[in-house]
Amino acid sequence: MTQRQLDKILDADPFLNDGGLFLRTSERGEERKAIMARYRQDLRDSLDSCKLAALWLMTKTKTATINHGKNSYGMKHFMEHDAGFYVTNGAFIVGAMFAGFKIEAFRSGSADAAFNISQTAFPKSFTGHIGMKKAEIRKRFLESRLGLGFDSFIHKQLKKLPSGD
């Protein structure tokens, strides 16, 4: 994923922002426009987070139909606990788009998305590593799955992403 690809995604959807599919705020008028512009710029500046979410999602099975059992906000929390890095809801949604998932609103009025992701990607009762510090989550994840340091892993994975437009 390139910055140009991220920009195209944002240009195609004027409501997509760091918080999700649309802006959740009670503000109106110019204040709302200013908040939306800031949240969209925050997402535009989150290319690395979008790439990390895409990499994690590429390990998950796609289904023919949209899974309304989990929303993007809940899934991103699972990923954070599983992989040990934080992303925003918007970056997670963009990562899913880049990973080839179908996206639709989780429900009417929700900024969260639903994807065509297999329910088996998530345990029935997710508890994750709640209470652990992020550094410990990252360490356990890397030790159990990769056997190398986080920076080295990320560097190798980012090189694997397609760079074309």
Residue pairs with C-beta under 8 A, 6 or more apart in sequence:
1 47
1 50
1 51
1 54
1 98
1 161
1 162
2 47
2 163
2 164
2 165
3 47
4 165
5 98
5 165
6 44
6 47
6 50
6 94
7 44
8 165
9 16
9 94
9 97
9 98
10 16
10 40
10 43
10 44
13 21
15 21
15 22
15 23
16 22
16 40
16 43
16 90
16 93
16 94
17 23
17 36
17 39
17 40
17 42
17 43
17 90
18 39
18 40
18 42
18 43
18 46
18 88
18 89
18 90
18 91
19 39
19 88
19 89
19 90
19 111
20 72
20 73
20 89
20 90
20 93
20 110
20 111
20 112
20 113
21 93
21 105
21 110
21 111
21 112
21 113
22 111
23 32
23 35
23 36
23 39
23 111
24 111
25 32
25 35
27 35
39 90
42 88
42 90
43 88
43 90
43 91
43 94
46 87
46 88
46 90
46 91
46 94
48 158
49 85
49 86
49 87
49 88
49 91
49 95
50 87
50 91
50 94
50 95
50 98
51 95
51 98
51 158
51 161
52 83
52 85
52 87
52 95
52 154
53 76
53 79
53 87
53 91
53 92
53 94
53 95
53 96
53 99
54 94
54 95
54 96
54 98
54 99
54 161
55 95
55 157
55 158
55 160
55 161
56 79
56 82
56 83
56 95
57 79
57 95
57 96
57 99
57 101
57 117
58 99
60 117
60 118
60 121
61 117
61 118
61 120
61 121
62 100
62 101
62 116
62 117
62 118
63 116
63 117
63 118
64 116
65 116
66 102
66 104
66 114
66 115
66 116
67 114
67 115
67 116
67 117
67 118
67 119
68 106
68 107
68 114
69 119
70 78
70 114
70 117
70 119
70 122
71 106
71 110
71 112
71 113
71 114
72 89
72 92
72 93
72 96
72 106
72 112
72 113
72 114
72 115
73 89
73 112
74 112
75 92
75 115
75 117
75 122
76 87
76 88
76 89
76 92
77 128
78 122
78 126
78 128
79 87
79 92
80 86
80 87
80 137
81 126
81 128
81 129
81 130
81 137
82 128
82 141
83 138
83 141
84 134
84 137
84 138
84 139
84 140
84 141
84 142
84 150
85 134
85 138
86 134
87 95
89 111
89 112
93 103
93 113
96 103
96 113
96 115
96 117
97 103
101 115
101 116
101 117
102 115
102 116
103 113
103 114
103 115
104 113
104 114
105 112
105 113
105 114
106 112
106 113
106 114
129 136
129 137
129 140
132 140
138 150
142 148
142 149
142 150
142 153
146 153
